[in-house]
Amino acid sequence: MALLTRIVEDALDAGYAEAAARRADPVSRWRPGWVLTVGLVAVGLLLATAAAQTRNRAPAAAQARAALAAEVGRRDAANDQLAADLDRLRSQVADERRRALVVTGEGVDVGRRLTRLEAATGLGDVHGPGFVLRLSDAPSGAGADGLDTRDSTGGSQGRVTDRDLQTLVNQVWAAGAEAVSINGQRLTGLSAIRSAGDAVLVDFRPLSPPYSIDVIGAPDIVRTKFAEGFGGSYLQVLHDYGITYSIRAEDDLTLPASAGVTIRYAAARGGRSQ
């Protein structure tokens, strides 16, 4: 009987009674709305403050980028001037050496050997018949399938990479090339083709596309051997990724001397190595 009496007297559950009391109280009814409104206003103020700070910092960031770009331009101009001065001084040294060696017959023989060695090592400029291989990035910046599997991360996306240039240059040497340069940078046995971010470096000099690989060697032999070997197959793979290329024969190419070769050892005739 006690249970039935309690059920009859307390028919409304305590939780329902509390909810009903909150609905009856106007302060309790509006409290969640005010909390939400205050929170939204705080978030809006925070976003507005962040946007204002970003807008105020934009001119300073633009000035910093402009200053950095100007500094890079000045350094590039200085490097180009130093390279031109080096070429001029090397030409003067070569002329003085030539005049000194032609005095005797033995000196003439030494001069001829030096000329051959300079051509082989890259210390001297060379000219002769050959061909030019020109490579350009994909126009859309991506391969035909949107994913360049030459890079394990898929980040190449139709760009000519340092690895591509390494592969093609090695195949050109294997085909019998006598001298090779990329965008005017002469390659030697000590040359390095690397990358720094998206930039391609040859002997630490940045290059920009399109890339021109100038090759001196018998065109009918070197170019045919290159095209029929792995080099030709690799060019086709690059073409599948949207990279364009062309091969043009040249009757007379001139390749400059390398600026990155330093003589480390020398020996006077009958003397010791220095």
C-alpha positions as CSV (number, residue, x, y, z in Angstrom):
1,M,0.0,0.0,0.0
2,A,2.9,2.4,0.8
3,L,4.3,1.9,-2.7
4,L,0.9,2.6,-4.4
5,T,0.4,5.6,-2.2
6,R,3.8,7.1,-3.2
7,I,3.1,6.4,-6.9
8,V,-0.2,8.2,-6.7
9,E,1.1,11.2,-4.7
10,D,4.5,11.6,-6.7
11,A,3.4,10.7,-10.2
12,L,5.9,13.2,-11.8
13,D,9.6,12.1,-11.8
14,A,12.1,14.4,-10.1
15,G,14.0,15.0,-13.3
16,Y,10.8,16.1,-15.2
17,A,9.9,18.3,-12.3
18,E,13.3,20.0,-12.4
19,A,13.1,20.6,-16.1
20,A,9.6,22.1,-15.7
21,A,10.9,24.4,-13.1
22,R,13.7,25.6,-15.4
23,R,11.3,26.3,-18.1
24,A,9.1,28.3,-15.8
25,D,12.2,30.4,-14.7
26,P,12.9,33.1,-17.5
27,V,16.5,33.6,-16.4
28,S,17.3,29.9,-16.6
29,R,15.5,29.7,-20.0
30,W,17.7,32.4,-21.6
31,R,21.0,31.5,-20.0
32,P,22.2,29.1,-22.7
33,G,21.4,31.6,-25.5
34,W,23.4,34.3,-23.8
35,V,26.3,32.0,-23.3
36,L,26.3,31.1,-27.0
37,T,26.0,34.7,-28.0
38,V,28.9,35.8,-25.9
39,G,31.0,32.9,-27.2
40,L,30.2,33.9,-30.9
41,V,31.1,37.5,-30.2
42,A,34.4,36.5,-28.6
43,V,35.3,34.3,-31.6
44,G,34.4,37.1,-34.0
45,L,36.6,39.6,-32.1
46,L,39.5,37.1,-32.1
47,L,39.1,36.5,-35.9
48,A,38.9,40.2,-36.6
49,T,42.0,40.9,-34.5
50,A,43.9,38.2,-36.3
51,A,42.8,39.5,-39.7
52,A,43.9,43.0,-38.8
53,Q,47.3,41.9,-37.6
54,T,47.8,39.8,-40.8
55,R,46.8,42.9,-42.9
56,N,49.2,45.1,-41.0
57,R,52.1,42.6,-41.4
58,A,51.5,42.1,-45.2
59,P,53.4,45.3,-46.3
60,A,56.4,44.4,-44.1
61,A,56.5,40.9,-45.5
62,A,56.2,42.2,-49.1
63,Q,59.1,44.6,-48.4
64,A,61.2,41.8,-46.9
65,R,60.6,39.7,-50.0
66,A,61.4,42.6,-52.3
67,A,64.6,43.3,-50.4
68,L,65.6,39.6,-50.6
69,A,64.9,39.4,-54.3
70,A,66.9,42.6,-54.9
71,E,69.8,41.1,-52.9
72,V,69.7,37.9,-54.9
73,G,69.8,39.9,-58.1
74,R,72.8,41.9,-56.9
75,R,74.6,38.7,-55.9
76,D,73.8,37.1,-59.3
77,A,75.1,40.1,-61.1
78,A,78.3,40.1,-59.0
79,N,78.8,36.4,-59.7
80,D,78.3,37.0,-63.4
81,Q,80.9,39.8,-63.3
82,L,83.4,37.6,-61.4
83,A,82.9,34.8,-63.9
84,A,83.5,37.2,-66.8
85,D,86.6,38.5,-65.1
86,L,87.8,34.9,-64.6
87,D,87.3,34.1,-68.3
88,R,89.2,37.3,-69.3
89,L,92.1,36.5,-67.0
90,R,92.3,32.9,-68.2
91,S,92.4,34.1,-71.8
92,Q,95.2,36.5,-70.9
93,V,97.1,33.7,-69.2
94,A,96.6,31.3,-72.2
95,D,97.8,34.0,-74.6
96,E,100.9,34.7,-72.5
97,R,101.7,31.0,-72.2
98,R,101.2,30.5,-75.9
99,R,103.6,33.2,-76.8
100,A,106.2,31.8,-74.3
101,L,105.9,28.2,-75.6
102,V,106.2,29.0,-79.4
103,V,109.8,30.2,-78.9
104,T,111.2,26.6,-79.0
105,G,110.1,23.5,-80.8
106,E,109.8,21.6,-77.5
107,G,107.5,24.4,-76.2
108,V,105.3,24.0,-79.2
109,D,104.9,20.3,-78.4
110,V,104.1,21.1,-74.8
111,G,101.5,23.7,-75.9
112,R,99.8,21.1,-78.1
113,R,99.7,18.6,-75.2
114,L,98.3,21.2,-72.9
115,T,95.6,22.1,-75.4
116,R,94.5,18.5,-75.7
117,L,94.5,18.0,-71.9
118,E,92.5,21.2,-71.4
119,A,89.9,20.1,-73.9
120,A,89.6,16.7,-72.2
121,T,89.5,18.0,-68.6
122,G,87.3,21.0,-69.3
123,L,89.9,23.7,-68.5
124,G,89.8,25.0,-72.0
125,D,87.0,25.9,-74.4
126,V,86.3,23.6,-77.3
127,H,84.4,23.7,-80.5
128,G,83.3,21.2,-83.1
129,P,80.3,19.4,-84.6
130,G,77.7,17.9,-82.3
131,F,74.1,18.2,-81.3
132,V,71.8,20.1,-78.9
133,L,69.3,18.3,-76.7
134,R,66.7,20.8,-75.4
135,L,64.3,19.9,-72.5
136,S,61.2,21.9,-71.3
137,D,58.9,21.3,-68.4
138,A,55.4,20.1,-69.1
139,P,53.1,23.2,-70.1
140,S,50.5,22.3,-67.4
141,G,53.1,21.5,-64.8
142,A,51.9,17.9,-64.5
143,G,52.2,14.6,-66.3
144,A,49.5,13.0,-68.4
145,D,48.2,11.0,-65.5
146,G,48.7,13.7,-62.9
147,L,51.3,11.7,-60.9
148,D,55.0,11.6,-61.7
149,T,56.3,8.2,-60.5
150,R,59.9,9.2,-61.2
151,D,59.8,10.8,-57.8
152,S,58.9,8.6,-54.8
153,T,56.7,11.4,-53.4
154,G,55.0,12.2,-56.7
155,G,56.3,15.8,-56.4
156,S,58.0,16.2,-59.8
157,Q,54.8,16.6,-61.7
158,G,56.1,17.1,-65.2
159,R,59.3,19.0,-64.2
160,V,62.7,18.2,-65.4
161,T,64.7,17.2,-62.3
162,D,68.3,16.9,-61.5
163,R,68.0,13.1,-61.7
164,D,66.7,13.4,-65.3
165,L,69.7,15.6,-66.3
166,Q,72.1,13.2,-64.6
167,T,70.7,10.2,-66.5
168,L,70.7,11.9,-69.9
169,V,74.2,13.3,-69.4
170,N,75.6,9.9,-68.4
171,Q,74.0,8.4,-71.5
172,V,75.5,11.1,-73.7
173,W,79.0,10.4,-72.2
174,A,78.4,6.6,-72.8
175,A,77.5,7.3,-76.4
176,G,81.0,8.8,-77.0
177,A,80.6,12.5,-76.4
178,E,83.8,14.5,-76.2
179,A,82.5,17.5,-74.3
180,V,79.1,18.4,-72.7
181,S,77.6,21.5,-71.2
182,I,74.2,22.4,-69.7
183,N,72.9,25.9,-70.2
184,G,76.5,27.0,-70.8
185,Q,77.9,25.3,-67.7
186,R,80.7,23.0,-68.9
187,L,80.7,19.5,-67.3
188,T,83.9,17.8,-66.2
189,G,84.8,14.7,-64.2
190,L,84.2,16.7,-61.0
191,S,80.9,18.3,-61.9
192,A,77.9,17.8,-59.7
193,I,74.2,18.0,-60.8
194,R,72.1,18.4,-57.8
195,S,68.8,20.1,-56.6
196,A,67.9,22.6,-53.9
197,G,64.2,22.6,-53.5
198,D,62.8,23.0,-57.0
199,A,66.0,24.5,-58.4
200,V,68.5,22.5,-60.4
201,L,72.2,23.2,-59.6
202,V,75.2,22.4,-61.8
203,D,78.4,23.0,-60.0
204,F,76.3,25.0,-57.4
205,R,75.1,27.4,-60.1
206,P,71.3,27.5,-60.4
207,L,69.8,26.8,-63.8
208,S,66.3,27.6,-65.1
209,P,64.3,25.7,-67.7
210,P,64.4,25.1,-70.6
211,Y,67.6,23.1,-70.3
212,S,70.0,22.9,-73.2
213,I,72.4,20.0,-73.2
214,D,75.2,20.9,-75.8
215,V,77.2,17.9,-76.9
216,I,80.4,17.9,-79.0
217,G,81.1,14.6,-80.8
218,A,80.5,13.0,-84.2
219,P,76.8,13.7,-84.6
220,D,76.0,10.7,-86.8
221,I,77.7,8.3,-84.3
222,V,77.0,9.9,-80.9
223,R,73.5,11.0,-81.5
224,T,72.5,7.7,-83.2
225,K,74.0,5.7,-80.3
226,F,72.3,7.9,-77.7
227,A,68.9,7.8,-79.4
228,E,69.0,4.0,-79.9
229,G,70.1,3.3,-76.4
230,F,68.7,3.9,-72.9
231,G,68.9,7.7,-73.5
232,G,66.3,7.5,-76.2
233,S,64.0,5.3,-74.1
234,Y,64.3,7.7,-71.2
235,L,63.4,10.7,-73.4
236,Q,60.2,8.8,-74.3
237,V,59.4,8.3,-70.6
238,L,59.8,12.0,-70.0
239,H,57.6,12.7,-73.0
240,D,54.9,10.5,-71.4
241,Y,54.9,12.8,-68.4
242,G,54.4,15.9,-70.6
243,I,58.0,17.0,-70.8
244,T,58.9,18.2,-74.3
245,Y,62.3,17.7,-76.0
246,S,64.1,18.3,-79.3
247,I,67.4,17.2,-80.8
248,R,69.1,19.4,-83.3
249,A,72.4,18.7,-85.1
250,E,75.0,21.4,-85.2
251,D,78.0,21.8,-87.5
252,D,80.0,23.9,-85.1
253,L,79.3,24.2,-81.4
254,T,81.5,26.2,-78.9
255,L,81.6,25.1,-75.3
256,P,83.2,27.4,-72.7
257,A,85.8,26.3,-70.2
258,S,84.6,25.1,-66.8
259,A,85.0,27.6,-64.0
260,G,84.8,24.9,-61.3
261,V,88.1,23.1,-62.0
262,T,91.0,23.8,-59.7
263,I,94.5,22.5,-60.2
264,R,95.5,20.7,-57.0
265,Y,98.8,19.1,-58.1
266,A,101.5,20.2,-60.4
267,A,105.0,19.1,-61.1
268,A,107.9,20.9,-62.8
269,R,109.9,18.8,-65.2
270,G,112.5,17.0,-63.2
271,G,111.1,18.3,-59.9
272,R,108.7,17.2,-57.2
273,S,104.9,17.4,-57.1
274,Q,103.6,20.6,-55.4
